[in-house]
């Protein structure tokens, strides 16, 4: 027995010695190459396997419910999410359309064409695709591998960026960094809003934070140039997504961290101000290059960019300061992450009007606030230099909270461009603050070995318990069904509270990170399905019939009925007046509304839907992102512009329509009509 115990102790000691050697930082104090590379390499291998399997989280299988029969053979596990229609109905419909029309920079489906390089992250043979690595899969490997590539490449950048930031700050804690990387990926907000335009800003912010540290510390030029190239390249990738509300918060996080870290390490004290400035030139050159490329891209697509900016929706929207409480009365939308299991089975609830709008972030930055304030005041009170890194990041958090909660400073918020971000979208700012604020705590704990860390630990844990109790009481009083739907909420709350406490204790930091990861996974696992490839509607029977009909006698199409009409006409690539427009086509709307009587209604990003009516088209907008237009086959508009009508609403009686074909597809019956001259 003693021999067995001795061997176990010896084995443990050897493992610890190996781990110590493996994680020993370089002479500069930065992580060694083994620590830097192991997790990104593992992530690359995992992503490669998923791409080879053609597995992604797309909800493209939603089409199967109406157009398929039996079980969907492409669905591996989980359920497609109807709420993610921007992904499966809009983005993926245009992706398939691009595939079927040759990946042009301008898609010919709508009259006059639509620019495919702006919005929706669509593949095209345009020079800007060089800066969009997530789109390369469609261009080189086809639709099925392309969707997996499209899904996982931003995820690879996200987890690698988060890992590199954490391990750069904490070079002896690679496992802790890996746990945080996985936790960030499973953040509820990112899972429900999962698109390149939401993932890249978080990934870039993490990479930029890591790159700032390497730039200020490492003396090797090639290392600084490498980081500068990475930061500049992915900044361009992020910027070309053009979704400003997700970009702006990260810029403030990077700025505050850069200033705070420079004031902490003060490299100019060792090398002088001139040498310090020279050290920054690769980063500055990279920033200038990224801005230049982005400006050139926008100028090259200026007519479409101008058209998008001049739309009624989304246009140039601005939000007032202090609106959070008026839009999220109980703050359960922004702070209800532990109960967001309920989003998988509920629509509207106290968490939000739907699952996506109700998704949020584990507000670790708020939970750690008392402990971090204690750390900052203690270090300042001892007569030492204040920890500017902690103070600058606390200031950023306070700026964000002020924008959300304090009204009356709209002109300043506009100057800072914060008003471009709605209170709901501002939740993305708190995603990157999860690893950032955790690192600020762990960094302090590692640098100051003392038993006094129990004080900030208990302060933060108690604060977390109080916040969770308040949210529980509000939810129980106002929407108790959420508690029933979120069956694991008590476990999730316990994990978060324990993680908050253990982050302040040196030996338990990896456990805290693991608990936080487990909480994040528990909340968000299963939000998106595992799906093989894309359900390409152009390969269905009705899709093939549409293409065959159009090939025999080319003509413009119009769809009447369900959203499947829009998707079918878009994906087959035939010329069509129905679908989702990112911005209005001048040629298309000049034909529909030649006198521009309804311009205020159709000048928007919207689903264009058609219904049977009488006379010339009448336009209404039942929702901010829907344009409804009436259709009469005998009207001048129809006689001059429409060749075919696709309908799944039953027989249309009109002397100007001749039924060519009737096709049963899944639960729907489609009819193809040809427009004939009015009698």
C-alpha positions as CSV (number, residue, x, y, z in Angstrom):
1,X,0.0,0.0,0.0
2,X,2.8,2.4,0.9
3,X,4.5,1.6,-2.4
4,X,1.4,2.4,-4.3
5,X,1.0,5.7,-2.5
6,X,4.7,6.5,-3.1
7,X,4.3,5.8,-6.8
8,X,1.2,8.0,-7.0
9,X,3.0,10.9,-5.2
10,X,6.0,10.5,-7.5
11,X,3.8,10.5,-10.6
12,X,2.1,13.6,-9.4
13,X,5.4,15.3,-8.7
14,X,6.7,14.4,-12.2
15,X,3.5,15.8,-13.8
16,X,3.8,19.0,-11.8
17,X,7.5,19.4,-12.9
18,X,6.5,18.7,-16.5
19,X,3.7,21.3,-16.3
20,X,6.0,23.8,-14.7
21,X,8.6,23.4,-17.5
22,X,5.8,23.4,-20.2
23,X,4.4,26.7,-18.9
24,X,7.7,28.5,-18.0
25,X,7.5,32.0,-19.6
26,X,10.1,33.3,-21.9
27,X,12.7,35.8,-20.7
28,X,10.4,38.7,-21.4
29,X,7.7,37.2,-19.2
30,X,5.5,36.4,-22.1
31,X,4.2,32.8,-22.7
32,X,6.5,30.4,-24.5
33,X,5.7,29.1,-28.0
34,X,4.3,25.8,-26.7
35,X,1.8,27.6,-24.5
36,X,0.9,30.0,-27.3
37,X,0.2,27.3,-29.9
38,X,-1.2,24.2,-28.3
39,X,-4.8,25.4,-27.9
40,X,-5.1,27.1,-31.3
41,X,-3.7,24.0,-32.9
42,X,-6.3,21.8,-31.2
43,X,-9.0,24.3,-32.3
44,X,-7.8,24.1,-35.9
45,X,-7.9,20.3,-35.9
46,X,-11.4,20.4,-34.5
47,X,-12.6,22.9,-37.1
48,X,-11.0,20.9,-39.9
49,X,-12.9,17.8,-38.8
50,X,-16.2,19.7,-38.7
51,X,-15.6,21.1,-42.1
52,X,-14.8,17.7,-43.5
53,X,-18.0,16.4,-42.0
54,X,-19.9,19.4,-43.4
55,X,-21.3,20.0,-39.9
56,X,-22.4,23.5,-38.8
57,X,-25.0,25.1,-36.7
58,X,-27.1,26.5,-39.5
59,X,-30.9,26.4,-39.1
60,X,-31.3,25.8,-42.9
61,X,-33.3,22.7,-41.9
62,X,-36.3,25.0,-41.1
63,X,-37.2,24.7,-44.8
64,X,-37.6,20.9,-44.4
65,X,-40.7,21.4,-42.1
66,X,-42.7,22.6,-45.1
67,X,-40.8,21.3,-48.1
68,X,-39.5,17.9,-46.9
69,X,-41.1,14.6,-46.1
70,X,-40.3,12.5,-43.0
71,X,-37.1,13.1,-41.0
72,X,-34.6,15.5,-42.3
73,X,-31.6,13.4,-43.3
74,X,-29.2,16.3,-42.8
75,X,-30.2,17.0,-39.2
76,X,-27.6,15.4,-37.0
77,X,-28.8,16.6,-33.6
78,X,-30.9,19.4,-32.2
79,X,-33.6,21.5,-33.8
80,X,-33.4,24.4,-36.3
81,X,-34.5,27.7,-34.9
82,X,-37.2,29.7,-36.6
83,X,-36.1,32.9,-34.8
84,X,-32.8,32.8,-36.6
85,X,-34.5,33.7,-39.9
86,X,-31.8,36.3,-40.8
87,X,-29.5,33.3,-41.1
88,X,-31.5,30.5,-42.7
89,X,-34.0,32.5,-44.7
90,X,-32.1,35.6,-45.6
91,X,-28.3,34.9,-45.6
92,X,-28.5,31.3,-46.7
93,X,-31.0,32.0,-49.5
94,X,-28.6,34.6,-50.9
95,X,-25.6,32.2,-50.5
96,X,-27.3,29.5,-52.6
97,X,-28.4,32.2,-55.1
98,X,-24.8,33.4,-55.4
99,X,-23.7,29.8,-55.9
100,X,-26.3,29.3,-58.7
101,X,-25.5,32.6,-60.4
102,X,-21.7,32.4,-60.4
103,X,-20.7,34.3,-57.2
104,X,-20.8,37.7,-58.9
105,X,-20.3,40.9,-56.9
106,X,-23.7,41.9,-58.2
107,X,-26.5,39.3,-58.0
108,X,-28.9,39.6,-61.0
109,X,-32.0,38.2,-59.2
110,X,-33.7,41.6,-58.5
111,X,-34.2,43.9,-61.5
112,X,-31.1,46.1,-61.7
113,X,-29.2,43.7,-59.5
114,X,-28.1,43.8,-55.8
115,X,-24.7,44.3,-54.4
116,X,-23.5,41.2,-52.6
117,X,-20.4,42.6,-51.0
118,X,-22.3,44.7,-48.5
119,X,-24.3,43.2,-45.6
120,X,-25.2,39.6,-45.0
121,X,-21.5,38.4,-45.4
122,X,-22.1,36.8,-48.8
123,X,-19.5,35.1,-51.1
124,X,-18.4,36.7,-54.3
125,X,-15.4,36.8,-56.7
126,X,-14.6,40.4,-55.5
127,X,-11.3,41.6,-54.2
128,X,-12.8,42.3,-50.8
129,X,-13.2,38.5,-50.3
130,X,-9.5,38.3,-49.7
131,X,-10.3,39.9,-46.3
132,X,-13.2,37.6,-45.6
133,X,-11.7,34.2,-44.8
134,X,-15.0,32.8,-43.6
135,X,-16.4,33.0,-47.2
136,X,-13.6,31.1,-48.9
137,X,-15.2,27.7,-48.3
138,X,-18.1,28.6,-50.6
139,X,-15.9,29.8,-53.3
140,X,-13.5,26.8,-53.3
141,X,-15.3,23.8,-51.7
142,X,-19.0,24.2,-52.5
143,X,-22.1,24.8,-50.5
144,X,-22.0,21.9,-48.0
145,X,-18.4,22.4,-47.0
146,X,-18.8,26.1,-47.4
147,X,-21.4,26.5,-44.7
148,X,-19.3,24.6,-42.2
149,X,-16.3,26.7,-43.1
150,X,-18.4,29.9,-42.8
151,X,-19.7,28.8,-39.4
152,X,-16.5,27.6,-37.8
153,X,-13.8,30.0,-39.1
154,X,-15.1,32.9,-37.1
155,X,-15.4,30.6,-34.1
156,X,-11.8,29.5,-34.5
157,X,-10.8,33.2,-34.5
158,X,-13.0,33.8,-31.4
159,X,-11.7,31.0,-29.2
160,X,-8.1,31.4,-30.3
161,X,-8.2,35.2,-29.7
162,X,-9.7,34.8,-26.3
163,X,-7.2,32.1,-25.4
164,X,-4.2,34.2,-26.6
165,X,-5.3,37.2,-24.7
166,X,-5.8,35.3,-21.4
167,X,-2.6,33.3,-21.7
168,X,-0.6,36.4,-22.7
169,X,-1.7,38.0,-19.5
170,X,-1.4,34.8,-17.5
171,X,1.4,32.7,-19.2
172,X,1.4,30.0,-16.6
173,X,-2.4,29.4,-16.9
174,X,-3.0,27.7,-20.3
175,X,-5.9,25.6,-19.0
176,X,-7.6,28.6,-17.5
177,X,-7.3,30.4,-20.8
178,X,-8.8,27.4,-22.7
179,X,-11.7,27.3,-20.3
180,X,-12.5,31.0,-20.8
181,X,-12.2,30.5,-24.6
182,X,-14.9,27.8,-24.6
183,X,-17.0,29.8,-22.2
184,X,-17.0,32.8,-24.5
185,X,-18.0,30.7,-27.5
186,X,-21.1,29.5,-25.6
187,X,-22.1,33.0,-24.5
188,X,-25.9,33.0,-24.9
189,X,-25.9,36.3,-26.8
190,X,-23.4,35.0,-29.4
191,X,-25.2,31.7,-29.8
192,X,-28.5,33.3,-30.5
193,X,-27.0,36.0,-32.7
194,X,-24.4,33.8,-34.3
195,X,-23.2,35.4,-37.5
196,X,-19.8,36.5,-38.7
197,X,-20.8,40.1,-38.0
198,X,-21.4,39.3,-34.3
199,X,-18.4,37.0,-33.8
200,X,-15.6,38.9,-35.6
201,X,-15.9,42.0,-33.4
202,X,-15.4,39.9,-30.2
203,X,-12.6,37.9,-31.8
204,X,-10.8,41.0,-33.0
205,X,-11.1,42.7,-29.7
206,X,-9.5,39.7,-27.9
207,X,-6.7,39.5,-30.6
208,X,-6.1,43.2,-30.3
209,X,-5.7,43.1,-26.5
210,X,-3.2,40.3,-26.8
211,X,-1.3,42.1,-29.6
212,X,-1.0,45.3,-27.5
213,X,0.8,43.3,-24.8
214,X,3.2,41.7,-27.2
215,X,3.9,45.0,-28.9
216,X,4.7,46.8,-25.7
217,X,6.8,43.9,-24.2
218,X,8.5,41.9,-26.9
219,X,11.6,43.5,-28.3
220,X,11.7,41.4,-31.5
221,X,10.6,43.3,-34.6
222,X,9.2,40.2,-36.4
223,X,6.9,39.4,-33.5
224,X,5.5,42.9,-33.4
225,X,5.1,43.0,-37.2
226,X,3.3,39.6,-37.0
227,X,0.9,40.8,-34.4
228,X,0.3,44.1,-36.3
229,X,-0.5,42.2,-39.5
230,X,-3.0,39.9,-37.7
231,X,-4.7,42.8,-35.9
232,X,-4.9,44.9,-39.1
233,X,-6.1,42.1,-41.3
234,X,-8.9,41.0,-38.9
235,X,-9.8,44.6,-38.3
236,X,-10.5,44.8,-42.0
237,X,-12.5,41.6,-41.8
238,X,-14.6,43.0,-39.0
239,X,-15.1,46.4,-40.7
240,X,-16.3,44.9,-43.9
241,X,-19.2,43.3,-42.0
242,X,-20.3,46.9,-41.7
243,X,-22.4,46.3,-38.6
244,X,-21.3,49.3,-36.6
245,X,-23.3,48.6,-33.5
246,X,-21.3,45.4,-32.8
247,X,-17.9,47.1,-33.7
248,X,-18.0,50.3,-31.6
249,X,-18.0,48.9,-28.0
250,X,-14.9,46.7,-28.8
251,X,-13.0,49.8,-30.0
252,X,-13.5,51.4,-26.6
253,X,-12.4,48.3,-24.8
254,X,-9.2,48.1,-26.9
255,X,-8.4,51.8,-26.4
256,X,-8.9,51.7,-22.6
257,X,-6.9,48.5,-22.3
258,X,-4.0,49.9,-24.4
259,X,-3.8,53.1,-22.4
260,X,-4.0,51.3,-19.1
261,X,-1.5,48.6,-20.0
262,X,1.0,51.2,-21.3
263,X,0.7,53.2,-18.1
264,X,1.2,50.1,-16.1
265,X,4.4,48.8,-17.8
266,X,5.7,52.2,-18.9
267,X,8.2,50.9,-21.5
268,X,9.4,54.4,-22.2
269,X,11.1,54.4,-18.7
270,X,13.5,51.7,-19.9
271,X,14.0,52.6,-23.6
272,X,13.0,56.3,-23.8
273,X,10.1,57.9,-25.5
274,X,11.5,57.8,-29.0
275,X,12.2,54.1,-28.8
276,X,8.7,53.5,-27.4
277,X,7.2,55.4,-30.3
278,X,9.3,53.4,-32.8
279,X,8.1,50.2,-31.2
280,X,4.5,51.1,-32.0
281,X,5.1,51.8,-35.7
282,X,4.1,48.4,-37.0
283,X,0.8,48.6,-35.1
284,X,0.2,52.2,-36.3
285,X,1.0,51.2,-39.9
286,X,-1.4,48.2,-39.7
287,X,-4.2,50.5,-38.4
288,X,-3.6,52.9,-41.2
289,X,-3.6,50.1,-43.8
290,X,-6.9,48.6,-42.3
291,X,-8.6,52.0,-42.4
292,X,-7.4,52.7,-46.0
293,X,-8.5,49.3,-47.3
294,X,-12.0,49.7,-45.6
295,X,-12.4,53.2,-47.1
296,X,-11.4,52.0,-50.6
297,X,-13.9,49.1,-50.2
298,X,-16.7,51.4,-49.3
299,X,-15.8,53.9,-52.1
300,X,-15.7,51.0,-54.6
301,X,-19.3,50.1,-53.6
302,X,-20.4,53.7,-53.0
303,X,-23.8,53.6,-54.8
304,X,-25.0,50.6,-52.8
305,X,-23.5,52.0,-49.5
306,X,-25.3,55.3,-50.1
307,X,-28.5,53.5,-50.9
308,X,-28.3,51.6,-47.6
309,X,-27.5,54.7,-45.6
310,X,-30.5,56.5,-47.1
311,X,-33.0,53.8,-46.3
312,X,-35.8,54.5,-43.8
313,X,-34.8,51.2,-42.1
314,X,-32.1,50.6,-40.9
315,X,-30.7,53.9,-42.3
316,X,-28.7,55.9,-39.8
317,X,-30.4,55.1,-36.5
318,X,-29.5,56.8,-33.3
319,X,-30.5,56.0,-29.7
320,X,-30.9,58.2,-26.6
321,X,-28.8,57.7,-23.5
322,X,-30.3,56.0,-20.5
323,X,-32.9,54.0,-22.5
324,X,-32.2,50.6,-21.0
325,X,-34.8,50.7,-18.2
326,X,-37.5,51.9,-20.5
327,X,-36.8,49.0,-22.9
328,X,-35.9,46.4,-20.3
329,X,-37.9,47.4,-17.2
330,X,-36.7,44.8,-14.8
331,X,-33.2,44.4,-16.3
332,X,-33.9,40.7,-16.8
333,X,-33.1,41.0,-20.5
334,X,-29.5,42.2,-19.9
335,X,-29.0,40.3,-16.6
336,X,-31.0,37.1,-16.9
337,X,-28.4,34.9,-18.4
338,X,-28.7,32.1,-15.7
339,X,-32.3,31.6,-16.7
340,X,-31.8,31.7,-20.5
341,X,-32.3,28.0,-20.9
342,X,-35.9,29.1,-21.1
343,X,-35.2,30.8,-24.5
344,X,-35.0,27.4,-26.1
345,X,-38.6,26.6,-25.4
346,X,-40.3,30.0,-24.9
347,X,-40.8,33.0,-27.2
348,X,-41.8,36.2,-25.5
349,X,-41.1,36.3,-21.8
350,X,-39.8,38.7,-19.1
351,X,-36.3,38.0,-20.7
352,X,-37.3,39.6,-24.0
353,X,-39.8,39.7,-26.8
354,X,-38.2,36.7,-28.5
355,X,-35.3,34.3,-27.9
356,X,-32.7,36.4,-29.7
357,X,-33.7,39.7,-28.1
358,X,-33.8,37.9,-24.7
359,X,-30.3,36.5,-25.0
360,X,-27.6,38.1,-22.9
361,X,-24.2,37.6,-21.2
362,X,-23.0,36.3,-17.9
363,X,-22.3,39.7,-16.3
364,X,-19.0,38.7,-14.7
365,X,-17.7,42.2,-15.0
366,X,-20.5,43.4,-12.8
367,X,-20.2,40.5,-10.3
368,X,-16.4,41.2,-9.9
369,X,-16.9,44.9,-9.5
370,X,-16.7,45.1,-5.7
371,X,-13.6,43.0,-5.6
372,X,-11.9,45.0,-8.3
373,X,-12.8,48.3,-6.6
374,X,-11.3,46.9,-3.4
375,X,-8.1,45.9,-5.3
376,X,-7.8,49.3,-7.0
377,X,-8.3,51.3,-3.8
378,X,-6.0,49.1,-1.7
379,X,-3.1,49.4,-4.2
380,X,-3.6,53.2,-4.4
381,X,-3.9,53.6,-0.6
382,X,-0.5,52.0,0.0
383,X,1.3,54.9,-1.5
384,X,2.1,52.9,-4.7
385,X,1.3,53.9,-8.3
386,X,-2.3,53.3,-9.0
387,X,-3.0,50.3,-11.2
388,X,-3.9,52.1,-14.3
389,X,-4.9,48.9,-16.2
390,X,-7.6,48.2,-13.6
391,X,-8.7,51.8,-13.4
392,X,-8.9,52.3,-17.2
393,X,-11.0,49.2,-17.7
394,X,-13.3,50.2,-14.7
395,X,-13.7,53.5,-16.4
396,X,-14.8,51.8,-19.6
397,X,-17.4,49.7,-17.7
398,X,-18.7,52.8,-16.1
399,X,-19.0,54.6,-19.5
400,X,-21.0,51.7,-20.8
401,X,-23.3,51.6,-17.8
402,X,-23.8,55.3,-18.0
403,X,-24.8,55.1,-21.6
404,X,-27.3,52.4,-20.8
405,X,-28.7,53.9,-17.5
406,X,-28.2,57.6,-17.3
407,X,-30.2,59.9,-19.6
408,X,-29.4,63.5,-20.7
409,X,-26.0,63.4,-22.3
410,X,-27.0,62.6,-25.8
411,X,-24.7,65.1,-27.6
412,X,-21.6,63.5,-25.9
413,X,-22.8,60.0,-26.7
414,X,-23.3,61.1,-30.3
415,X,-19.8,62.5,-30.4
416,X,-18.5,59.2,-29.1
417,X,-20.8,57.3,-31.5
418,X,-22.2,55.3,-28.7
419,X,-25.7,56.3,-29.9
420,X,-25.2,54.0,-32.9
421,X,-25.7,51.0,-30.6
422,X,-29.1,50.0,-29.3
423,X,-29.3,49.0,-25.6
424,X,-30.1,45.4,-26.7
425,X,-27.1,45.2,-29.1
426,X,-24.8,46.8,-26.4
427,X,-24.8,43.5,-24.7
428,X,-22.0,42.5,-27.0
429,X,-19.7,44.8,-25.1
430,X,-20.1,42.6,-22.0
431,X,-19.0,39.5,-23.9
432,X,-15.3,40.5,-24.1
433,X,-15.5,41.9,-20.6
434,X,-15.9,38.4,-19.2
435,X,-12.3,37.3,-19.8
436,X,-11.0,40.8,-19.4
437,X,-12.3,41.4,-15.9
438,X,-11.5,37.8,-14.9
439,X,-7.9,38.4,-16.0
440,X,-7.6,41.6,-14.1
441,X,-8.6,39.7,-10.9
442,X,-6.4,36.7,-11.6
443,X,-3.4,38.9,-12.6
444,X,-3.6,40.7,-9.2
445,X,-4.0,37.4,-7.3
446,X,-0.9,35.9,-9.0
447,X,1.2,39.0,-8.5
448,X,0.3,39.5,-4.8
449,X,0.5,36.4,-2.7
450,X,-1.6,37.2,0.4
451,X,-4.4,35.7,2.5
452,X,-6.3,39.0,2.2
453,X,-7.8,38.0,-1.1
454,X,-10.7,36.4,0.9
455,X,-12.0,39.9,1.4
456,X,-12.6,40.9,-2.2
457,X,-13.7,37.3,-2.9
458,X,-16.4,37.5,-0.3
459,X,-17.4,41.0,-1.4
460,X,-17.9,39.9,-5.0
461,X,-19.6,36.6,-4.2
462,X,-22.0,38.3,-1.8
463,X,-22.8,41.0,-4.4
464,X,-23.4,38.2,-7.0
465,X,-25.8,36.4,-4.6
466,X,-27.7,39.6,-4.0
467,X,-28.1,40.3,-7.7
468,X,-29.1,36.7,-8.5
469,X,-31.7,36.8,-5.6
470,X,-33.1,40.1,-7.0
471,X,-33.5,38.6,-10.5
472,X,-35.0,35.4,-9.1
473,X,-37.6,37.4,-7.1
474,X,-38.5,39.6,-10.1
475,X,-38.9,36.6,-12.4
476,X,-40.9,34.6,-9.9
477,X,-43.3,37.6,-9.3
478,X,-43.7,38.5,-12.9
479,X,-43.1,35.5,-15.1
480,X,-42.7,32.2,-13.1
481,X,-43.0,30.1,-16.3
482,X,-39.4,31.1,-17.0
483,X,-38.3,29.3,-13.8
484,X,-40.0,26.2,-15.0
485,X,-38.6,26.4,-18.5
486,X,-35.1,27.0,-17.2
487,X,-34.8,23.8,-15.3
488,X,-31.1,24.1,-14.5
489,X,-31.2,27.8,-13.3
490,X,-30.3,26.9,-9.7
491,X,-27.3,24.9,-10.9
492,X,-26.2,27.7,-13.2
493,X,-26.5,30.3,-10.5
494,X,-24.5,28.2,-8.1
495,X,-21.8,27.7,-10.7
496,X,-21.6,31.5,-11.3
497,X,-21.5,32.4,-7.6
498,X,-18.8,29.8,-6.9
499,X,-16.7,30.9,-9.9
500,X,-16.9,34.5,-8.7
501,X,-15.6,33.5,-5.3
502,X,-12.9,31.2,-6.5
503,X,-11.4,33.6,-9.1
504,X,-9.9,35.5,-6.2
505,X,-8.1,32.5,-4.7
506,X,-4.8,31.6,-6.4
507,X,-5.1,27.8,-6.2
508,X,-8.7,27.6,-7.3
509,X,-8.5,29.9,-10.4
510,X,-8.6,27.0,-12.9
511,X,-11.6,25.6,-11.1
512,X,-13.4,28.9,-11.3
513,X,-12.8,29.2,-15.0
514,X,-14.0,25.6,-15.5
515,X,-17.2,26.4,-13.5
516,X,-17.8,29.5,-15.6
517,X,-17.3,27.4,-18.7
518,X,-19.8,24.8,-17.4
519,X,-22.3,27.5,-16.6
520,X,-22.0,29.0,-20.1
521,X,-22.3,25.6,-21.8
522,X,-25.3,24.6,-19.6
523,X,-27.2,27.8,-20.6
524,X,-26.4,27.7,-24.4
525,X,-25.9,24.0,-25.4
526,X,-28.4,23.1,-28.0
527,X,-29.3,26.6,-29.0
528,X,-28.1,25.8,-32.6
529,X,-28.5,22.4,-34.1
530,X,-25.8,20.3,-35.7
531,X,-26.7,20.2,-39.4
532,X,-24.9,18.7,-42.3
533,X,-24.5,21.0,-45.3
534,X,-27.3,23.2,-46.6
535,X,-30.9,22.4,-47.6
536,X,-30.6,23.8,-51.1
537,X,-34.1,24.6,-52.3
538,X,-33.0,24.7,-56.0
539,X,-32.5,20.9,-55.8
540,X,-36.1,20.2,-54.7
541,X,-38.7,19.2,-57.4
542,X,-40.3,22.6,-57.4
543,X,-36.9,24.3,-57.5
544,X,-35.9,22.2,-60.6
545,X,-39.3,23.0,-62.2
546,X,-38.8,26.7,-61.7
547,X,-35.4,26.6,-63.3
548,X,-36.7,24.4,-66.2
549,X,-39.6,26.8,-66.9
550,X,-37.3,29.8,-66.8
551,X,-34.8,28.1,-69.1
552,X,-37.4,27.4,-71.8
553,X,-38.7,31.0,-71.8
554,X,-36.8,33.5,-69.6
555,X,-39.0,35.9,-67.7
556,X,-39.3,37.8,-64.4
557,X,-41.0,35.9,-61.5
558,X,-43.2,37.0,-58.7
559,X,-44.1,34.9,-55.6
560,X,-47.4,34.9,-53.7
561,X,-47.8,33.0,-50.4
562,X,-45.4,31.8,-47.8
563,X,-41.8,32.8,-47.1
564,X,-40.8,29.6,-49.1
565,X,-41.8,31.4,-52.2
566,X,-39.2,34.1,-51.6
567,X,-36.6,31.5,-50.7
568,X,-37.3,29.4,-53.8
569,X,-37.1,32.3,-56.2
570,X,-34.0,33.7,-54.6
571,X,-32.1,30.4,-54.4
572,X,-32.9,29.2,-57.9
573,X,-31.4,32.5,-59.2
574,X,-34.3,33.4,-61.6
575,X,-35.1,37.0,-62.1
576,X,-37.6,37.9,-59.4
577,X,-39.5,40.8,-57.7
578,X,-39.9,38.8,-54.5
579,X,-37.3,38.2,-51.8
580,X,-35.3,40.1,-49.2
581,X,-33.8,43.4,-50.3
582,X,-30.8,44.9,-48.5
583,X,-31.6,48.2,-50.1
584,X,-34.2,49.1,-52.8
585,X,-33.3,48.6,-56.5
586,X,-34.1,51.7,-58.4
587,X,-35.0,49.8,-61.5
588,X,-37.3,47.4,-59.6
589,X,-39.2,50.1,-57.7
590,X,-39.5,52.4,-60.7
591,X,-41.5,49.6,-62.4
592,X,-43.6,48.9,-59.3
593,X,-44.2,52.5,-58.1
594,X,-43.3,54.8,-61.0
595,X,-44.5,57.9,-59.3
596,X,-42.7,57.0,-56.0
597,X,-45.9,57.5,-54.0
598,X,-44.9,54.7,-51.6
599,X,-41.2,55.5,-51.3
600,X,-41.4,55.9,-47.5
601,X,-42.7,52.4,-47.2
602,X,-40.4,50.4,-49.6
603,X,-37.2,52.3,-49.1
604,X,-35.9,49.9,-46.4
605,X,-34.2,46.6,-45.8
606,X,-37.2,44.3,-45.9
607,X,-38.9,41.1,-47.1
608,X,-40.8,41.9,-50.2
609,X,-44.1,39.9,-50.1
610,X,-46.9,40.0,-52.7
611,X,-50.6,39.4,-52.2
612,X,-53.5,39.3,-54.6
613,X,-55.2,42.6,-55.2
614,X,-56.8,44.7,-57.9
615,X,-55.3,47.3,-60.2
616,X,-51.8,48.7,-60.0
617,X,-49.6,47.7,-57.0
618,X,-50.4,49.2,-53.6
619,X,-47.6,49.1,-51.1
620,X,-48.0,48.8,-47.3
621,X,-45.5,48.0,-44.5
622,X,-47.1,45.8,-41.8
623,X,-43.7,45.6,-40.0
624,X,-40.6,47.6,-40.0
625,X,-38.8,44.9,-42.1
626,X,-41.7,43.8,-44.3
627,X,-43.0,45.4,-47.4
628,X,-46.3,44.0,-48.7
629,X,-47.4,44.7,-52.3
630,X,-50.6,43.9,-54.1
631,X,-50.6,42.1,-57.5
632,X,-53.1,42.0,-60.3
633,X,-52.0,40.0,-63.3
634,X,-54.0,42.3,-65.6
635,X,-52.4,45.5,-64.3
636,X,-50.0,47.5,-66.5
637,X,-47.2,46.6,-64.1
638,X,-47.8,42.9,-64.5
639,X,-48.3,42.9,-68.2
640,X,-45.1,44.9,-68.8
641,X,-42.8,43.3,-66.2
642,X,-43.9,39.8,-65.0
643,X,-43.6,36.6,-66.9
644,X,-44.4,34.0,-64.2
645,X,-46.1,33.7,-60.9
646,X,-45.3,31.1,-58.2
647,X,-48.0,30.6,-55.6
648,X,-48.7,28.2,-52.7
649,X,-52.0,29.9,-51.7
650,X,-54.3,27.8,-53.8
651,X,-55.7,28.5,-57.2
652,X,-55.6,32.2,-58.4
653,X,-58.5,33.1,-60.7
654,X,-57.4,35.7,-63.2
655,X,-58.0,35.9,-67.0
656,X,-54.4,37.1,-67.2
657,X,-52.9,33.9,-65.7
658,X,-52.5,30.5,-67.2
659,X,-51.6,27.6,-64.9
660,X,-48.5,25.8,-66.3
661,X,-47.8,23.3,-63.5
662,X,-48.9,22.2,-60.1
663,X,-46.3,20.6,-57.8
664,X,-46.7,19.0,-54.4
665,X,-43.6,19.7,-52.3
666,X,-43.7,18.5,-48.7
667,X,-46.7,20.1,-47.0
668,X,-47.2,22.7,-49.7
669,X,-48.7,22.7,-53.2
670,X,-47.1,25.1,-55.6
671,X,-48.6,26.4,-58.8
672,X,-46.6,28.0,-61.6
673,X,-48.6,30.5,-63.7
674,X,-47.7,32.3,-66.9
675,X,-48.9,35.9,-67.3
676,X,-50.8,36.2,-70.5
677,X,-52.1,39.4,-72.3
678,X,-55.2,41.0,-70.8
679,X,-58.4,40.1,-72.7
